[in-house]
Amino acid sequence: MTAREAGRRVLWVDDDNDLLSLMKRLLRGVVAVDACTSAEQALAAMGEGREYAVIVSDMCMPGMDGRELLRRVKESWPETVRVMFTGLDDQATAVQAMDDGRVFRFLIKGVPAAEIMDAIDAALHEHAVRCDAGAVLEGTPVGAVEPSSTCMPAHNRTPSGAAHAFAGSPRTSAASSG
């Protein structure tokens, strides 16, 4: 079974309602998607006990920004895979977020739909790996194994789509709104 068939839930956070509608249509029939228009709303939804395999967040939003949201998600729900989807064409932000361990993938708005689908599929797979590792650790004597919140070696943590985006991929003017 592929990660797309697993039926996991994704939380998409962006202050652009049109983009949220587009992402829900894109992923319809692939994965269940809930949408929030603010970081505060996303934290409230997660705090209600609904489990999300993946959270995708815009960087620039009124109030709390995506970087802070993903930091808080990492602290409270470390098994939730975090993806940054932003109009900011800022390689330094991508590298910093990934080095901090807050972000599994960094996507620039305007990437092709196939890249979005691939990133969601990879994030769902990563969540399954984390859950499987957690299940194995539950049966392990305490202290025998040190659990790790990062499943990917550092040399594999490259921003998905970022190299393509930074190399001058086409973007619409709406995609640069953040």
C-alpha atoms as one frame of an Amber mdcrd trajectory, in Angstrom:
protein
   0.000   0.000   0.000   1.377   3.441  -0.903   1.234   6.362   1.496  -1.432
   7.933  -0.722  -3.654   4.924  -0.156  -3.104   4.969   3.611  -5.843   7.560
   4.174  -3.867   9.738   6.579  -4.973  13.268   7.475  -3.193  16.479   6.406
  -3.643  19.920   7.983  -2.986  22.768   5.517  -2.451  26.237   7.023  -2.496
  29.381   4.877  -4.191  32.768   5.158  -5.188  32.529   1.465  -8.628  30.887
   1.243  -8.324  30.461  -2.533  -5.097  28.504  -2.118  -6.667  26.339   0.594
  -9.573  25.518  -1.718  -7.158  24.677  -4.519  -5.101  22.343  -2.305  -8.222
  20.591  -1.029  -9.330  20.007  -4.646  -5.850  18.843  -5.669  -5.682  16.291
  -2.860  -9.335  15.189  -2.958  -9.544  11.424  -3.147  -5.861  11.109  -2.237
  -5.794  12.154   1.408  -8.166  13.852   3.866  -7.312  17.561   4.170  -8.411
  19.984   6.862  -7.712  23.678   6.333  -6.983  26.522   8.735  -6.448  30.185
   7.919  -4.139  30.963  10.852  -1.478  29.336  12.980  -3.596  29.878  16.077
  -6.539  28.084  14.455  -4.220  25.206  13.470  -2.899  24.794  17.015  -6.462
  24.783  18.335  -7.464  22.088  15.806  -4.488  19.941  16.756  -5.172  20.519
  20.443  -8.680  19.095  20.032  -7.121  15.663  19.643  -7.441  15.140  15.906
  -4.303  13.394  14.684  -2.520  14.740  11.628   0.173  12.830   9.799   1.319
  16.006   8.031   0.993  19.740   8.563   1.707  22.086   5.658   2.137  25.744
   6.563   2.660  29.020   4.779   5.528  31.091   6.191   3.996  34.583   6.184
   0.638  34.871   7.917  -0.914  37.507  10.168  -0.148  36.835  13.819   2.051
  33.814  14.356   4.191  32.937  11.323   4.704  29.472   9.891   8.172  29.053
  11.389   6.823  29.534  14.923   3.801  27.308  14.199   6.022  24.457  13.005
   8.313  24.913  16.015   5.332  24.513  18.346   4.021  21.524  16.395   7.444
  19.875  16.669   7.391  20.357  20.447   3.839  19.119  21.050   3.309  16.626
  18.195   6.799  15.470  17.140   5.439  12.598  15.042   3.565  15.043  12.775
   5.643  15.662   9.651   6.113  19.372   8.932   6.175  20.942   5.448   6.708
  24.640   4.655   4.866  25.890   1.539   5.604  29.542   0.957   5.855  32.308
  -1.602   9.160  33.426  -0.091  11.966  32.501  -2.445  14.411  32.557   0.474
  17.025  29.826   0.516  18.358  30.943   3.912  14.919  30.447   5.502  14.649
  26.984   3.941  18.077  25.897   5.146  17.556  27.308   8.645  14.134  25.660
   9.038  15.467  22.309   7.856  18.623  22.525   9.984  16.492  23.305  13.039
  14.630  20.061  12.328  11.305  21.814  12.051  10.716  21.108   8.358  10.781
  17.868   6.382  10.250  19.608   3.019  10.322  23.228   1.866   8.213  24.035
  -1.202   7.925  27.323  -3.052   4.429  28.335  -4.128   4.096  27.902  -7.858
   5.779  24.493  -8.038   3.985  21.997 -10.284   1.132  19.992  -8.748   3.166
  16.801  -9.207   5.847  18.160  -6.842   3.204  18.958  -4.239   1.775  15.450
  -4.567   5.262  13.916  -4.307   6.053  15.989  -1.199   2.779  14.964   0.491
   3.394  11.321  -0.435   6.953  11.491   0.983   5.691  13.194   4.157   3.000
  10.528   4.637   5.633   7.848   4.167   7.899   9.593   6.696   5.006   9.666
   9.171   4.461   5.931   8.695   8.172   5.320   9.340   8.035   7.422  12.515
   4.949   5.559  13.728   6.527   2.174  12.962   9.698   3.198  14.804   7.598
   4.336  17.765   5.778   0.999  17.847   9.090  -0.874  17.875  10.434   1.334
  20.669   7.334   0.679  22.812   8.444  -2.939  23.234  12.078  -2.036  23.933
  13.397  -1.846  27.513  13.666   1.760  28.672  17.127   3.160  28.015  18.148
   0.412  25.579  17.604   2.624  22.526  17.682   6.406  22.255  14.710   7.500
  20.109  15.410  10.070  17.411  12.943  12.607  16.079  14.794  12.839  12.768
  14.593   9.790  10.555  16.562  11.195   7.623  20.340  11.497   7.602  21.509
  15.098   7.348  22.931  14.543   3.862  19.443  13.628   2.588  17.713  16.671
   4.067  17.540  18.862   0.997  14.577  21.150   0.380  12.245  19.289  -1.978
  11.500  21.498  -4.900  13.641  24.283  -3.500  16.564  23.716  -5.848  14.146
  23.703  -8.752  12.438  26.811  -7.436  15.684  28.666  -6.745  16.926  27.767
 -10.217  14.245  30.026 -11.667  11.148  27.892 -12.047   8.150  29.753 -13.446
   5.879  31.368 -10.918   2.684  33.328 -11.198   2.470  36.747  -9.615  -0.071
  35.366  -7.133   2.451  32.755  -6.007   4.780  35.367  -4.579   2.240  36.676
  -2.067   3.681  34.576   0.804
